[in-house]
Amino acid sequence: MLANLKSTPKPEPGLVREAARTLELAYRNEIKSNGFPNMEGVHTKVVSTKYLSPTLVEIDEQVTYPDGYVSHETIYAALSGKRWGIVNLPNK
C-alpha cells in the first residue's frame, strides 16, 4: 500500500490519510488479537547519532532479524528536563 503511494510523485492528501488510517487500524487489531510481537532474536544497535540541536538527536538504528534481514531506522530523541525520550517529528 505504501509502496504504491511512495512511487506517486504527489499523492493525494486524502489517499495518504486513508492509507495511514487503514494501517493503524490493522496494527491495533493485530496487537489486540495477538499481543505484542515476539522480539526474541531481534537485535538492535545504534549505528550513528547526529545532534540536530542540544535537545534533539537523530539516531540511525540497525535492526537485525532472526532470518538475517537487516534494516536501518531513523528515529529521533528529545531531551525534556533531565530525561531523553523517543519522539515523532512532523514531516519526517
C-alpha positions as semicolon CSV with decimal commas, in nm:
position;residue;x (nm);y (nm);z (nm)
1;M;0,000;0,000;0,000
2;L;0,270;0,249;0,098
3;A;0,497;0,136;-0,185
4;N;0,231;0,247;-0,432
5;L;0,200;0,585;-0,261
6;K;0,576;0,626;-0,247
7;S;0,604;0,585;-0,624
8;T;0,338;0,853;-0,682
9;P;0,507;1,192;-0,736
10;K;0,240;1,389;-0,547
11;P;-0,009;1,157;-0,374
12;E;-0,349;1,296;-0,283
13;P;-0,356;1,401;0,085
14;G;-0,686;1,219;0,137
15;L;-0,535;0,898;0,000
16;V;-0,236;0,929;0,232
17;R;-0,466;0,986;0,533
18;E;-0,678;0,684;0,439
19;A;-0,369;0,464;0,397
20;A;-0,237;0,576;0,738
21;R;-0,576;0,512;0,899
22;T;-0,602;0,165;0,743
23;L;-0,251;0,069;0,852
24;E;-0,309;0,198;1,205
25;L;-0,634;0,002;1,238
26;A;-0,464;-0,315;1,110
27;Y;-0,178;-0,264;1,358
28;R;-0,415;-0,208;1,650
29;N;-0,622;-0,515;1,556
30;E;-0,307;-0,728;1,533
31;I;-0,189;-0,614;1,878
32;K;-0,537;-0,666;2,024
33;S;-0,568;-1,017;1,875
34;N;-0,214;-1,148;1,919
35;G;-0,044;-0,921;2,170
36;F;0,290;-0,752;2,119
37;P;0,510;-0,924;1,857
38;N;0,771;-1,173;1,975
39;M;1,101;-0,986;1,953
40;E;1,313;-1,286;2,051
41;G;1,620;-1,300;1,831
42;V;1,584;-0,940;1,712
43;H;1,894;-0,732;1,780
44;T;1,926;-0,356;1,758
45;K;2,224;-0,126;1,776
46;V;2,282;0,244;1,729
47;V;2,498;0,296;1,421
48;S;2,525;0,674;1,439
49;T;2,387;0,979;1,614
50;K;2,362;1,335;1,489
51;Y;2,273;1,623;1,720
52;L;2,025;1,850;1,543
53;S;2,020;2,078;1,848
54;P;2,131;2,045;2,212
55;T;1,794;1,884;2,291
56;L;1,724;1,684;1,972
57;V;1,921;1,394;1,826
58;E;1,874;1,189;1,509
59;I;1,962;0,822;1,559
60;D;2,039;0,562;1,290
61;E;1,935;0,230;1,438
62;Q;2,027;-0,103;1,278
63;V;1,777;-0,383;1,335
64;T;1,882;-0,744;1,264
65;Y;1,606;-1,005;1,249
66;P;1,644;-1,378;1,320
67;D;1,633;-1,459;0,946
68;G;1,933;-1,230;0,888
69;Y;1,735;-0,943;0,734
70;V;1,884;-0,607;0,837
71;S;1,700;-0,276;0,832
72;H;1,803;0,076;0,924
73;E;1,556;0,301;1,100
74;T;1,595;0,671;1,164
75;I;1,448;0,767;1,498
76;Y;1,459;1,089;1,699
77;A;1,510;1,153;2,068
78;A;1,444;1,477;2,254
79;L;1,559;1,596;2,593
80;S;1,281;1,707;2,823
81;G;1,407;1,822;3,160
82;K;1,664;1,558;3,258
83;R;1,517;1,272;3,052
84;W;1,555;1,171;2,689
85;G;1,261;1,020;2,506
86;I;1,178;0,899;2,155
87;V;0,967;1,147;1,957
88;N;0,786;1,156;1,623
89;L;0,870;1,463;1,418
90;P;0,620;1,611;1,173
91;N;0,722;1,594;0,806
92;K;0,995;1,336;0,868
